[in-house]
Amino acid sequence: MDAIECLKTRRSVREYDRGDLDKSVIEDIVDCARLAASAINLQPWKFVAVTDRNVLRQIADITDHGKFIAEASCCIAVFCEPVKYYLEDGSAATQNILLAAHAYGLATCWVAGDKKDYCPDIARLLGVPEPYKLVSLVAVGRARSVPSPEKKTLSEVLSWERFS
């Protein structure tokens, strides 16, 4: 799949078929994440890939809007050191996870981290030391169904020269 098609066809999926993913695919997806843009090239991220069914259920139980993580094949947790632009850096890495997984024909859904009360609980569960901050949780797996929500048109979001 070429890059433009990947960008235009990726969707958030919340229904997964159970099944294992090849470890090398997960590693390549995270390898793409570590190559994301990073302010001052600090690369403040650490990633935890979870495939243990019991831990996936625990993560799902802790979250408020990520219950579907229990059905995914993997959850990639994105943590960052609290540098000035950790949220931007971690978000760029998260987007790379979403796109790399889609390029592999896998489905994903980004579950919020940074501003959620459950962040310390996820960090404890995964053995992540302070001062790392949870930026996101990404469910990864094979889609049971792929939604096709309405997207705003380009003319609704693009202005030329001045905001309108």
C-alpha positions as CSV (number, residue, x, y, z in Angstrom):
1,M,0.0,0.0,0.0
2,D,1.4,3.4,-0.9
3,A,1.6,6.2,1.7
4,I,-1.2,8.3,0.4
5,E,-3.6,5.3,0.3
6,C,-2.5,4.3,3.8
7,L,-3.3,7.8,5.1
8,K,-6.6,8.1,3.4
9,T,-8.0,4.6,4.3
10,R,-7.0,4.1,7.9
11,R,-9.9,4.0,10.3
12,S,-10.3,3.4,14.1
13,V,-11.5,-0.1,14.7
14,R,-13.1,-1.3,18.0
15,E,-14.1,-4.8,17.0
16,Y,-11.3,-7.4,16.7
17,D,-11.0,-11.1,15.8
18,R,-8.9,-12.9,18.3
19,G,-5.7,-14.3,17.1
20,D,-1.9,-13.9,17.5
21,L,0.2,-11.5,15.5
22,D,3.7,-12.3,14.4
23,K,6.2,-10.9,16.8
24,S,8.3,-9.6,13.9
25,V,5.3,-7.5,12.6
26,I,4.8,-5.9,16.0
27,E,8.5,-5.2,16.2
28,D,8.5,-3.6,12.8
29,I,5.4,-1.5,13.7
30,V,7.3,-0.2,16.8
31,D,10.4,0.3,14.7
32,C,8.3,2.7,12.6
33,A,7.2,4.4,15.7
34,R,10.7,5.0,17.0
35,L,11.5,6.7,13.7
36,A,8.8,9.4,14.1
37,A,9.5,13.1,14.2
38,S,10.8,14.3,17.5
39,A,11.5,17.8,18.8
40,I,15.2,18.4,19.0
41,N,15.5,14.7,18.1
42,L,15.2,13.8,21.8
43,Q,13.2,10.6,21.0
44,P,11.8,10.5,24.6
45,W,9.7,7.4,24.0
46,K,9.5,3.9,25.3
47,F,7.0,1.3,24.0
48,V,5.5,-1.6,25.8
49,A,3.9,-4.3,23.5
50,V,1.4,-6.4,25.4
51,T,0.0,-9.6,24.0
52,D,-0.8,-11.5,27.2
53,R,-4.6,-12.0,27.2
54,N,-4.8,-11.5,31.0
55,V,-2.9,-8.2,30.9
56,L,-4.9,-7.0,27.9
57,R,-8.1,-7.6,30.0
58,Q,-6.6,-5.7,32.9
59,I,-5.7,-2.7,30.7
60,A,-9.2,-2.7,29.2
61,D,-10.7,-2.8,32.7
62,I,-8.6,0.2,33.8
63,T,-9.5,2.4,30.9
64,D,-12.8,4.3,30.5
65,H,-13.1,4.1,26.7
66,G,-10.8,1.2,25.8
67,K,-12.8,-1.9,26.8
68,F,-12.2,-3.3,23.3
69,I,-8.5,-3.6,24.1
70,A,-9.4,-7.0,25.7
71,E,-10.3,-8.4,22.3
72,A,-7.3,-7.0,20.4
73,S,-4.2,-9.2,19.7
74,C,-1.8,-6.6,21.0
75,C,-1.8,-3.3,22.8
76,I,1.1,-1.0,22.3
77,A,1.5,1.5,25.2
78,V,3.4,4.7,24.3
79,F,5.3,6.3,27.2
80,C,7.5,9.4,27.1
81,E,10.0,11.1,29.4
82,P,8.5,14.4,30.5
83,V,10.5,16.6,28.1
84,K,9.0,19.9,26.9
85,Y,7.3,18.4,23.8
86,Y,6.7,14.8,25.0
87,L,3.0,14.9,24.0
88,E,3.8,16.0,20.5
89,D,6.6,13.5,20.2
90,G,4.5,10.6,21.6
91,S,1.6,11.5,19.4
92,A,3.8,11.5,16.3
93,A,5.1,8.0,17.3
94,T,1.5,6.9,17.9
95,Q,0.4,8.0,14.5
96,N,3.3,6.0,13.0
97,I,2.0,3.0,14.8
98,L,-1.5,3.5,13.4
99,L,-0.2,3.9,9.9
100,A,2.4,1.1,10.0
101,A,-0.2,-1.4,11.3
102,H,-2.6,-0.4,8.6
103,A,0.1,-0.9,6.0
104,Y,0.4,-4.5,7.4
105,G,-3.4,-4.9,6.9
106,L,-4.0,-4.6,10.6
107,A,-6.6,-2.6,12.5
108,T,-5.9,-0.1,15.3
109,C,-7.6,2.3,17.7
110,W,-5.8,5.0,19.6
111,V,-7.0,5.2,23.2
112,A,-6.2,8.4,25.1
113,G,-3.5,8.4,27.8
114,D,-1.9,11.7,28.8
115,K,-4.9,13.4,30.4
116,K,-6.6,10.4,31.9
117,D,-6.8,9.6,35.6
118,Y,-5.9,6.0,34.9
119,C,-2.4,6.7,33.6
120,P,-0.5,5.9,36.8
121,D,-2.5,2.6,37.1
122,I,-1.4,1.6,33.5
123,A,2.2,2.5,34.3
124,R,2.2,0.4,37.5
125,L,0.6,-2.5,35.7
126,L,3.3,-2.5,33.0
127,G,6.2,-1.8,35.4
128,V,6.9,1.6,33.9
129,P,9.0,3.8,36.3
130,E,8.5,7.5,37.0
131,P,8.8,10.0,35.5
132,Y,7.6,8.4,32.2
133,K,4.1,9.6,31.1
134,L,1.5,7.5,29.2
135,V,0.7,9.2,25.9
136,S,-1.4,6.5,24.3
137,L,-2.6,3.0,24.2
138,V,-3.0,1.5,20.8
139,A,-5.1,-1.6,20.2
140,V,-3.8,-3.7,17.3
141,G,-5.4,-6.7,15.7
142,R,-7.4,-8.1,12.8
143,A,-10.6,-6.2,12.3
144,R,-13.9,-7.9,12.7
145,S,-15.5,-4.9,11.0
146,V,-14.2,-1.6,9.7
147,P,-16.4,1.5,10.2
148,S,-16.6,4.2,7.6
149,P,-17.6,7.3,9.4
150,E,-18.4,10.5,7.6
151,K,-15.3,12.8,7.2
152,K,-15.5,16.5,6.7
153,T,-14.8,17.6,3.1
154,L,-11.6,19.3,2.3
155,S,-13.5,22.6,1.6
156,E,-14.8,22.4,5.1
157,V,-11.4,22.4,6.7
158,L,-9.0,24.2,4.3
159,S,-8.7,28.0,4.0
160,W,-6.2,29.7,1.7
161,E,-4.1,32.7,2.9
162,R,-6.5,33.5,5.8
163,F,-8.7,31.6,8.2
164,S,-12.3,31.6,7.0
